Amino acid sequence: MISTTPDPLLTVPQTVEYLNGSVSERTLRRLIASGDIQSLRIGGNARRVRVSAIEDYLSRATQR
């Protein structure tokens, strides 16, 4: 089934803000590079992170 609920795309700084600054931008970029948080490449080096990818990461991290 296809979801009709929008899944916002956030920039890296917006993602840090969404996480209330609990990780630095540098740490977030490392999590993206390692594949722990999925992201989309838009253009050259611009990245966007789906809110659902953040929530997935948080749920996996709290299960450890």
Secondary structure, 3 states (H helix, E strand, C coil): CCCCCCCCEECHHHHHHHCCCCCCHHHHHHHHHHCCCCCEEECCCEEEEEHHHHHHHHHHHHHC
